[in-house]
Amino acid sequence: MTRNQPVPTRRSFLGGAALATLALAAGAGTANASSAPRTSAAWPTEIPLPNGFLPEGVAIGTQPYAYFGSRANGAVYRADLRTGAGAVLYAGATGTITNGLKVDDGAGLLYLSSGSAGGAARVVDSRTGSLVATYQLTDPTGHFINDVALLGDRAWFTDSYGAVLYGVPRGGTGAVRELPIGGAWVQSATGISANGIVDTPDGKALIVVNGGKLYNVPLATGTATEITLSGTTAVTNGDGLLRVGHTLYVVQNRLNQVSVLTLNAQATTATLTRTITDSRFNIPTTAAVFGNLLYVANAQLGAPTTPDTPFNAVAVSL
């Protein structure tokens, strides 16, 4: 099924075929992983974010820059991993949210999810911060567009309040594809279901965390199967997902930890190998990697905050 065409704004797209080629070359396969790691012991392991920013998502591409999304106003902050310094790239707007985000370096684009505000996905120029397009994925109310993963020619978004994934065309115009989730999938009647999302190692499916379980959702059918866990019975409070090769990182927000699991070739089983903790974790929600460092965004979910509340991201060694 397909939905609305995008509403382009402020930047002309490259020709569809040319930009699609760039997008595929840049983003297929491992999510949020640098293909040419270059880190130094002198790089900071704490990145200050603007006061009151309310971060949730973090994304890093092939270059040493991290992008953070704001729940306060939908803004995106870009930080230089080499220095920790940064600035607001995309100003957002009052009443908007950026929950999850992914960067496609080859196409120079960021894909932003809208959380509970508007049922939309936005595409932003990762170099200038200009809003490129808005895709209305579903009704503006009653939905929670939570996270996003790049796979093939689409950016795939989760809806925490609906058993469906939305595929936004990468780098060009076209209709959104709706992929209903069936099979073993269990949709919550009262709370959040689908949350973090990544592609599988074989590129044929998506892994989605839901209610402490991991599901393998094939793009061809949407028929979900539960991934068999070994070494643990559940990934409780599972939020953001990150895959590097056959290693899956599951950020467990209110547990202040990241579980590290090994996937088999078909991503039908996941074996817990270790758990990452750090005294600086403050309800982390998402993670990204560059070189030998894992960066997590401290969302401080549920904590009292004001416009003056400090926020940060921290890095731990892989």
SVG drawing of the C-alpha trace seen along z (x, -y; Angstrom):
<svg xmlns="http://www.w3.org/2000/svg" viewBox="-6 -28 51 47">
<polyline fill="none" stroke="black" stroke-width="0.4" points="0.0,0.0 1.2,-3.6 0.4,-6.9 1.0,-10.5 3.6,-12.0 6.1,-14.3 5.7,-18.0 9.0,-19.4 10.3,-22.6 13.3,-24.9 15.6,-22.7 15.4,-21.1 16.0,-17.4 18.7,-15.9 17.4,-13.7 15.7,-10.7 17.9,-8.0 21.2,-9.9 20.3,-10.6 18.8,-7.2 22.2,-5.7 24.0,-7.9 21.6,-6.9 22.0,-3.2 25.7,-3.4 25.9,-5.4 23.4,-3.7 22.8,-0.1 23.8,2.5 25.1,1.6 23.1,-1.2 24.9,-4.1 28.4,-2.6 31.5,-4.3 33.1,-2.4 36.4,-4.2 36.9,-4.5 39.3,-7.1 39.3,-7.9 41.8,-9.1 42.3,-8.8 42.2,-12.6 38.7,-12.8 36.1,-13.8 33.9,-11.1 31.2,-13.7 29.4,-15.9 27.4,-18.8 24.1,-19.6 22.1,-22.8 20.3,-23.3 16.7,-22.2 17.3,-20.3 15.6,-17.1 17.6,-14.7 16.3,-11.3 17.9,-10.2 21.5,-10.2 22.9,-9.3 26.5,-9.2 27.4,-8.5 30.8,-8.0 32.2,-11.4 33.0,-12.3 29.8,-14.2 26.9,-13.3 23.4,-14.5 21.0,-14.7 17.2,-15.2 15.2,-17.3 11.9,-16.4 11.6,-20.1 11.0,-21.6 12.2,-19.1 15.6,-20.7 18.7,-18.9 22.1,-19.6 25.3,-18.6 28.5,-18.0 32.1,-17.4 33.2,-14.2 36.8,-15.3 36.2,-18.4 32.8,-18.0 31.8,-21.4 28.6,-21.8 25.7,-24.0 22.0,-23.7 21.8,-22.7 18.0,-22.5 16.0,-24.9 12.8,-22.8 9.6,-24.6 7.3,-25.0 5.0,-22.0 7.3,-19.6 9.4,-16.7 12.4,-14.8 12.6,-11.3 14.7,-9.1 16.9,-10.2 19.4,-8.7 22.0,-10.3 22.7,-9.4 26.1,-10.9 26.2,-10.1 22.9,-11.9 23.6,-14.6 20.2,-14.0 18.8,-13.4 15.6,-11.4 13.7,-12.6 10.7,-10.9 8.1,-13.1 7.3,-11.2 3.8,-12.0 3.6,-15.3 2.0,-15.1 2.4,-11.6 5.0,-12.8 8.6,-12.2 10.9,-15.0 13.9,-15.1 16.6,-17.7 19.8,-18.7 22.6,-17.4 24.9,-20.1 22.8,-23.3 19.9,-22.3 17.3,-23.2 14.0,-21.3 13.9,-19.3 10.5,-17.5 7.8,-16.4 6.0,-13.1 2.6,-12.7 2.8,-9.0 -0.5,-8.7 -3.1,-10.7 -1.7,-13.7 -3.0,-12.4 -3.1,-9.0 0.2,-7.8 3.9,-7.9 6.5,-7.9 9.3,-6.7 12.5,-5.6 13.9,-5.1 16.4,-2.8 17.8,-3.0 17.5,0.1 17.8,0.3 15.9,-2.5 13.8,-3.5 14.0,-5.0 11.7,-2.8 9.8,-4.4 8.2,-2.7 4.8,-3.7 4.7,-2.8 0.9,-3.0 0.3,-1.0 1.4,2.4 2.8,0.9 6.1,-0.3 6.4,-3.2 8.9,-3.3 9.9,-6.7 11.7,-6.8 15.3,-7.8 16.7,-10.8 13.8,-11.5 10.1,-11.8 7.6,-9.0 4.9,-7.5 5.3,-6.1 5.0,-2.3 3.0,-0.9 4.1,2.4 1.6,3.9 3.2,6.1 1.6,9.5 2.6,13.0 3.9,13.3 3.8,9.5 2.0,8.5 0.6,5.0 0.0,3.2 -3.6,2.0 -2.5,-0.7 1.2,-1.6 4.2,-1.7 4.9,1.2 7.3,0.7 10.3,-1.3 13.9,-1.0 14.6,0.5 17.6,1.7 18.2,3.8 19.2,7.4 22.7,8.5 21.3,10.0 19.4,6.8 16.1,8.7 14.3,7.7 14.1,5.3 14.6,5.9 12.2,4.1 12.1,4.1 8.7,4.3 7.8,5.0 11.1,6.5 11.2,8.7 13.0,8.5 11.1,9.3 12.4,10.1 10.1,8.4 10.7,9.3 10.2,6.5 8.6,9.0 5.7,9.9 5.7,8.1 5.1,11.4 7.0,11.0 8.8,13.8 10.1,13.4 13.8,13.6 14.9,16.3 17.0,14.8 19.8,16.8 21.5,15.7 18.5,13.5 14.8,13.8 14.0,10.2 15.5,6.9 13.4,5.0 13.0,1.3 14.5,1.8 14.7,-1.5 17.2,-2.3 18.9,0.4 22.2,0.4 23.7,3.1 27.4,3.4 27.9,6.6 26.3,9.4 26.5,7.5 23.3,5.9 23.3,3.2 20.0,2.7 19.7,-0.5 17.7,0.2 16.7,-3.2 15.5,-3.0 17.9,-0.2 20.8,-2.5 22.5,0.1 23.2,1.4 22.9,5.1 25.2,6.5 23.9,9.5 25.3,11.7 22.9,12.4 23.0,15.5 23.1,15.2 19.4,15.1 18.8,12.9 16.5,15.5 18.5,15.9 20.3,13.3 22.8,14.3 23.6,12.0 27.4,11.6 27.8,8.7 26.1,5.6 27.6,2.1 27.0,-0.1 28.5,-3.5 28.0,-5.8 27.4,-8.7 24.3,-7.0 21.2,-9.0 18.3,-7.1 20.0,-6.7 17.6,-6.1 19.7,-5.6 23.2,-4.8 25.5,-5.3 29.1,-4.2 32.2,-5.8 35.5,-4.0 35.9,-2.2 33.5,-4.4 29.8,-3.9 27.9,-7.2 24.6,-7.3 22.2,-10.1 21.1,-10.7 17.4,-11.5 16.7,-11.8 13.1,-10.5 10.6,-11.2 13.0,-13.5 11.9,-17.1 13.4,-19.5 13.4,-23.2 14.8,-25.2 18.0,-25.5 18.4,-21.7 21.7,-20.5 21.9,-17.5 24.7,-15.5 25.8,-12.5 28.6,-10.2 30.9,-7.8 32.1,-4.4 34.7,-2.1 33.5,0.8"/>
</svg>
